[in-house]
Amino acid sequence: MHLRSFGLALAVTIAALAACDTGPTPAVPADVAAPPADAAVTKSGLASKVITAGTGTVHPTTSDTVTVHYSGWTTDSQMFDSSVRRGEPTRFGLTQVIPGWTEGLQLMVVGETRRLWIPEALAYRGQDGRPQGMLVFDVELIAIE
């Protein structure tokens, strides 16, 4: 029974990894190592820059659910996650993610793509098994519910 469970888990893992490559691999941002001088910085230390202006006028709040496409890198240019590469946007409540995402998404409107430089204190705070240090995300806000 144990080997059967392991085999099923391995098959699911392989299928999940294969699904990670259905979309294009986004290019590493040229400014991934540090926020540029023209990035806006909040009191918490979150830096951001609008890459593509949005068409909406409403900003999400912490009680909202959003649909986004995103890609995330460490400052040494290693992509660690991407809904773009998976070929499917993701949906979540704003309180279900790291604090830097909660704060950064509230700055956005639908249709906007924004680059976020999230300091470790607003990211995974050194948790084992998670990306370490400042993280960089390109986030496209698709919908607010």
Secondary structure as the mmCIF struct_conf table of DSSP 4:
data_model
#
loop_
_struct_conf.conf_type_id
_struct_conf.id
_struct_conf.beg_label_comp_id
_struct_conf.beg_label_asym_id
_struct_conf.beg_label_seq_id
_struct_conf.end_label_comp_id
_struct_conf.end_label_asym_id
_struct_conf.end_label_seq_id
HELX_RH_AL_P HELX_RH_AL_P1 HIS A 2 ALA A 19
TURN_TY1_P TURN_TY1_P1 CYS A 20 ASP A 21
BEND BEND1 THR A 22 GLY A 23
HELX_LH_PP_P HELX_LH_PP_P1 PRO A 26 PRO A 29
TURN_TY1_P TURN_TY1_P2 ALA A 30 ALA A 33
BEND BEND2 ALA A 34 ALA A 34
TURN_TY1_P TURN_TY1_P3 ALA A 37 ASP A 38
BEND BEND3 ALA A 39 ALA A 39
STRN STRN1 ALA A 40 VAL A 41
TURN_TY1_P TURN_TY1_P4 LYS A 43 SER A 44
BEND BEND4 GLY A 45 GLY A 45
STRN STRN2 ALA A 47 THR A 52
BEND BEND5 THR A 55 THR A 55
HELX_LH_PP_P HELX_LH_PP_P2 VAL A 58 PRO A 60
TURN_TY1_P TURN_TY1_P5 THR A 62 SER A 63
STRN STRN3 THR A 65 THR A 74
TURN_TY1_P TURN_TY1_P6 THR A 75 ASP A 76
BEND BEND6 SER A 77 SER A 77
STRN STRN4 MET A 79 SER A 82
HELX_RH_AL_P HELX_RH_AL_P2 SER A 83 ARG A 86
TURN_TY1_P TURN_TY1_P7 GLY A 87 GLY A 87
BEND BEND7 GLU A 88 GLU A 88
STRN STRN5 THR A 90 GLY A 93
HELX_RH_3T_P HELX_RH_3T_P1 LEU A 94 GLN A 96
BEND BEND8 VAL A 97 VAL A 97
HELX_RH_AL_P HELX_RH_AL_P3 PRO A 99 LEU A 105
TURN_TY1_P TURN_TY1_P8 GLN A 106 LEU A 107
TURN_TY1_P TURN_TY1_P9 VAL A 110 GLY A 111
STRN STRN6 THR A 113 ILE A 118
HELX_RH_3T_P HELX_RH_3T_P2 GLU A 120 LEU A 122
TURN_TY1_P TURN_TY1_P10 ALA A 123 GLY A 126
TURN_TY1_P TURN_TY1_P11 ASP A 128 GLY A 129
BEND BEND9 ARG A 130 ARG A 130
BEND BEND10 GLY A 133 GLY A 133
STRN STRN7 LEU A 135 ILE A 144
#
